[in-house]
Amino acid sequence: FNEGEALPPETIEILGEKLEKNPVVILEEIRKNFSKHLKTQTRPVQIHTELAFLLPTDVIQVLGKIPNVSINTNIQKDGSGTSNVVFPPFRRDIPIQFGEGFLNWKGLEGQFTFTDQFKTLTTALKIAGFNVKGEGGFMASLEKTTLNATLGANWIPIKLDLNLPSFQSQEGKNSQSKFDVQALVVGFETKKTPGGLKVGHINLNLGKVDFVDNATSTYLE
């Protein structure tokens, strides 16, 4: 806090099944941790946070050590503020005893703007992309993607804009299963009708989607 001495490390445990159901749970856990410490701080305040991933030993053997996520936060007197997030790029060549291959994470940068008590949260994320190749010919890739969103109470989306140029995955050389999405643009916004009813409006533009598994095939363009 304010470039003072670092606080002792704390552990935030998030179960995998909870994360799969709601990825936003990460933001909620960070918010709880921030709120606890802010009670003893005088605003305005600057906070530097390092998030380290505590992965199981068997996962570390495959992926190696994942770099820390760095978060720099400025909070004003009224409780509003901004957080700048950096998840650095890294590359890992997977050892041959674990199937060989590689993971090339190209990095992520983002900014979160919030009001007091996180009543609203605006996000702007830039994902540089990734490439993965694994055992049996498995592959997945994502090109540079942007996500801008405004979340209201209980992290419910009010507005969302996603621009995903390309995502591809394939299970392996001996499998017919694959998923290919090109030029996906999604726009979502919640609007109020004259009667006060909140209605979600979605705009969807799609260049191509190609989905194949061993039993079915779907192609749209």
C-alpha positions in Angstrom: 0.0 0.0 0.0 1.4 3.4 -1.1 4.8 1.8 -1.8 5.2 0.7 1.8 6.3 -2.7 3.1 4.6 -5.7 1.5 2.0 -7.5 3.6 2.5 -11.2 4.3 1.3 -13.5 1.4 -2.3 -14.7 1.7 -3.9 -17.7 0.0 -7.2 -17.5 -1.9 -8.6 -20.9 -2.6 -11.0 -21.3 -5.5 -12.4 -24.7 -6.4 -12.1 -25.7 -10.0 -15.8 -26.6 -10.3 -16.8 -23.2 -8.9 -14.5 -21.5 -11.4 -16.0 -23.5 -14.3 -19.5 -22.4 -13.4 -18.7 -18.8 -12.9 -15.3 -17.4 -14.0 -16.2 -14.0 -12.4 -15.7 -15.6 -9.0 -12.0 -14.6 -9.4 -13.0 -10.9 -9.3 -15.3 -11.5 -6.4 -12.6 -13.2 -4.3 -10.1 -10.4 -5.1 -12.8 -7.8 -4.2 -13.3 -9.4 -0.8 -9.6 -9.5 -0.1 -9.2 -5.8 -1.1 -12.1 -4.7 1.0 -10.7 -6.3 4.1 -7.5 -4.4 3.9 -9.0 -1.1 2.7 -10.8 -0.7 6.1 -7.4 0.2 7.6 -6.2 2.5 4.8 -6.7 6.3 4.3 -7.9 7.2 0.9 -6.7 8.0 -1.7 -4.5 4.9 -1.7 -2.3 3.1 -4.2 -2.1 -0.7 -4.1 0.3 -3.1 -5.8 -0.7 -6.7 -5.9 1.0 -9.8 -7.1 -1.1 -12.9 -7.8 0.9 -16.2 -7.8 -0.7 -19.4 -9.0 -0.4 -22.3 -6.5 -0.9 -25.3 -8.8 -0.8 -29.0 -8.0 2.6 -30.7 -8.4 1.5 -32.8 -11.4 0.3 -29.6 -13.2 3.6 -27.9 -12.5 5.5 -30.8 -14.0 3.6 -30.3 -17.2 3.2 -26.4 -17.4 6.1 -25.3 -15.3 5.9 -22.1 -13.2 3.3 -19.7 -14.5 4.4 -16.0 -14.1 2.6 -13.8 -11.5 -0.3 -11.5 -12.4 0.5 -7.9 -11.6 -2.3 -5.5 -10.5 -1.7 -1.8 -9.8 -4.8 -0.1 -8.3 -5.6 3.5 -7.5 -8.6 4.2 -5.2 -9.9 7.7 -4.7 -11.5 9.3 -1.6 -15.0 8.4 -2.8 -14.1 4.7 -3.2 -14.0 4.7 -7.0 -10.8 3.6 -8.7 -9.0 1.8 -11.5 -6.9 -1.4 -11.6 -4.4 -2.1 -14.4 -3.7 -5.8 -14.8 -0.8 -7.5 -16.6 -0.5 -11.3 -17.1 2.9 -11.6 -18.9 3.5 -13.9 -21.8 5.4 -17.2 -21.3 6.3 -20.3 -23.3 6.6 -23.8 -22.0 7.9 -26.8 -23.9 6.1 -29.8 -22.4 8.4 -32.7 -21.4 8.3 -35.8 -23.6 7.2 -38.0 -20.7 4.0 -35.9 -20.5 3.2 -36.2 -24.2 5.5 -33.5 -25.6 4.2 -30.3 -27.2 4.2 -26.7 -26.1 2.2 -23.9 -24.5 2.7 -20.4 -25.9 0.7 -17.8 -23.9 1.1 -14.4 -25.6 -0.1 -12.3 -22.6 -3.0 -10.3 -21.3 -3.5 -6.6 -20.4 -6.6 -5.1 -18.9 -8.1 -2.2 -17.0 -10.9 -2.4 -14.4 -12.8 0.8 -13.5 -15.1 0.6 -10.5 -17.3 2.6 -8.2 -17.4 2.5 -4.4 -18.0 -1.1 -3.1 -17.8 -2.3 -6.6 -21.4 -1.5 -7.3 -20.5 -1.2 -11.0 -17.4 -2.5 -12.7 -16.2 -1.7 -16.2 -13.6 -4.0 -17.8 -11.4 -3.6 -20.9 -9.3 -6.7 -21.7 -6.8 -7.3 -24.4 -5.8 -11.0 -24.8 -2.8 -11.3 -27.1 -3.7 -14.9 -27.8 -2.2 -18.4 -27.3 -1.0 -21.5 -29.1 -1.1 -25.0 -27.6 0.0 -28.3 -29.0 -0.2 -31.5 -27.0 -0.2 -35.3 -27.0 -1.7 -37.1 -30.0 -1.9 -34.0 -32.1 -4.1 -32.0 -29.9 -4.0 -28.3 -30.7 -5.7 -25.0 -29.8 -5.1 -21.4 -30.8 -6.6 -18.0 -30.1 -5.8 -14.8 -32.0 -5.7 -11.4 -30.4 -9.1 -10.9 -28.7 -10.7 -7.9 -26.9 -13.5 -7.9 -24.3 -15.1 -4.8 -23.0 -17.9 -5.1 -20.4 -19.9 -3.2 -17.8 -21.1 -5.3 -14.8 -23.7 -4.2 -12.3 -24.9 -5.6 -9.0 -23.9 -9.2 -8.4 -21.7 -9.0 -11.5 -24.6 -9.1 -13.9 -23.6 -7.9 -17.4 -25.1 -4.5 -18.4 -23.1 -4.2 -21.6 -20.6 -6.4 -23.3 -18.6 -6.2 -26.5 -16.5 -9.2 -27.7 -14.2 -9.3 -30.7 -12.8 -12.7 -31.4 -11.0 -13.0 -34.8 -10.1 -16.7 -34.6 -10.3 -19.7 -32.2 -9.5 -23.2 -33.3 -9.1 -26.5 -31.5 -8.7 -30.1 -32.5 -8.6 -33.2 -30.3 -5.9 -35.1 -32.2 -4.7 -36.6 -35.4 -6.9 -39.7 -34.9 -10.0 -37.8 -34.0 -12.5 -36.1 -36.2 -13.5 -33.6 -33.4 -12.7 -30.0 -34.1 -14.0 -26.5 -33.4 -13.3 -23.5 -35.6 -14.7 -20.0 -35.1 -13.7 -17.1 -37.3 -14.6 -13.4 -37.1 -16.9 -13.5 -34.1 -18.2 -10.2 -32.9 -20.8 -10.0 -30.0 -22.6 -7.0 -28.7 -24.9 -7.2 -25.7 -26.7 -4.4 -23.8 -29.5 -4.3 -21.3 -32.1 -1.6 -21.9 -35.2 -0.4 -20.1 -38.5 -0.4 -21.9 -40.9 2.5 -21.3 -42.7 0.3 -18.8 -39.5 -0.2 -16.8 -38.8 -3.8 -17.9 -35.1 -4.6 -18.5 -34.5 -6.4 -21.7 -31.3 -7.7 -23.1 -30.4 -6.9 -26.7 -27.8 -9.0 -28.6 -26.0 -8.3 -31.9 -24.1 -11.2 -33.3 -21.8 -11.2 -36.4 -20.0 -14.4 -37.4 -17.7 -15.1 -40.2 -17.6 -18.9 -39.8 -18.2 -21.6 -37.3 -17.2 -25.2 -38.0 -17.9 -27.8 -35.4 -17.3 -31.5 -35.9 -17.3 -34.5 -33.5 -17.4 -38.2 -34.1 -21.2 -38.2 -34.6 -22.3 -34.8 -35.9 -21.1 -31.9 -38.0 -22.2 -28.3 -38.1 -21.0 -25.5 -40.5 -22.2 -21.9 -40.6 -20.9 -19.1 -42.7 
